[in-house]
Amino acid sequence: MRPDVPVAWPDAPATEQRPDPQDLAADDLAGGWTDQLLFQLIAALMPGARAVLRRITELGGTASYDDVQQHFAHHPTHPIPVSRIGGTLTSVRAAQRHLGPDGAGPLLQRDERARRYRIDNVLVPGLQRAFALADARPDLLRGQPSEPTA
């Protein structure tokens, strides 16, 4: 394949630049978390855990155990049995240990007494930006098929 544009096609369309994790901000949101680190974390999660974290983010960072369990019990793309939600979310803690900032508290907090999941309010917008990049670049996510190469 020739890298040159054929003479008959002098006004070739510009290639569309794809978003990249480095396009996200590296500014500290709280506790060492940045948009880039949040993306790295969600990219490393298994699809089920990523879907649960996305759902909690969509709900503003707080959700009851029952809300999450009911949402995923019959989910069309990521069904998770009620008995497995807690185990699915174990990978969030594991990914945070490997990728998260040193000394940061848990990204996803669980209150067993109130039966609620919670994400710090200041981190929710960063997660929303990270999920927007994940939607644009699913090829960067663990457990997702890679795009075919041309």
N, C-alpha and C positions, 0 to 999 in steps of 0.2 A: 504494500500500500504506500502510495506517495504522500508525503506530508504537505506538498504544495497544493494550493487551491487551483483547480483547473481554470484556464483562461476564460472559458465560456461561463464561469461562475465567479465573477469578480467581487460580488457583494454577498459573500457567504455569510450566513447568520452567525452572529457571535455565539460562542459556546457559553452556555449558562453555567455560572459558577455555583457549585453545590455548597450548602452550608457545612461548616466544619466545627468540631468542638472548640478549636482555638478562637472561633468567632464569639464564643461566650465570654462573659466578663470573668476576670480573675480577681475581682475585688472581694474582700472578706464580707460575707453577709452576716455571719455570726459564728463564733466558735471555730473559726478557721474554714468554714464551708464557703465555697465559691460556686458560681454557676458551672464552671468546668468540672469541679470535683463532684457535684451533684450529677452531672451527666455521666461521668465515669462510673459512678456508683450504679445508676439505673441501667447503664449499658452492660454492666457485669452481672446483673440479676438474671435469674431464670425467668422466662416469660410469665409464669403465674405470679411470682412475687412482684414483678414489675407491674403487672395489671392491678394487683391489690394496692400497691403504693400509688399508682396513678389514680385509682378510685378514691383513696383517702385524700389525695391532693385535690381532685375535682370537687370534693365535698368541703373544701376550705381548710383542710388539715386536721379535721376532727370527725371521727365516725364511731358509732357504737359497734361492738362486736356483731350484734344481730344484723345491723345494716349491711356490713361487709359480707357476712355469711350468707344472707339472703340474696344479695346481688350476685354472688358467684356460684351459688348452689345450682342454678340452671343457666349459667352464662353461655352464650352461643359459641364463643371462641376460646374461653379459658374457664371451663367449669372446674370448680374446686369443691370437693365434698366438705361439708360443715366441719367434720372431724379433722380436716387437714389444713385449715387456714393457718393455724398457729405454726405448724411445721413449715408451711410454705414461706412464712415470714421470717423464719430462722435465717434464710439466706440474706436478708437485709442486714442483720447483725454481722454475719460472716463477711459480707462485702465491705461493710463499714470498717471492720477490724483491719482489712487489707488496704483499703483505699481512702478511708476517712482521715480527717485531720487528727493529729495526736491530741489526746486528752479531751476530745469532743464527747459530749453526752450522746446518748442514742438519738439518731435521726428520727426513728419511729419509736415513740414512747407508748408503752402499754400500761394502762391502769386496770389491773385485775379486779380491784374492788368496784370501780365504776363501770367496768366492762367497756372501756373506750380506748381507741387508738388516737394518738395525737402527734402532730408535727408542729414544731415551733412556727408561729405565724410569720416570722421574718424569713423563714426558709421556703414557704409555700410558693411565692412568686419565682424564686430560683428554680424550684422543681418544675413549675409550669413552663419556664423557658427551656429547661433541659428536656422535658417531654415534647415540646414543640420541635426541638432539633431531632429527637428520636423519631418523631413522625416523618420528618423530612429525610432522615438517613437511617432507615431500618437496617441497612447493611452493616452498621456499626454495633448492633446489639447482639448480645449473646443469645443463642438459640434461634436466631432468625436466619433464613436462607440468604446467602450472599447474592448480590446482583450478578447477572451473567456478564462476563467480560467480552468486549467486542473484538 
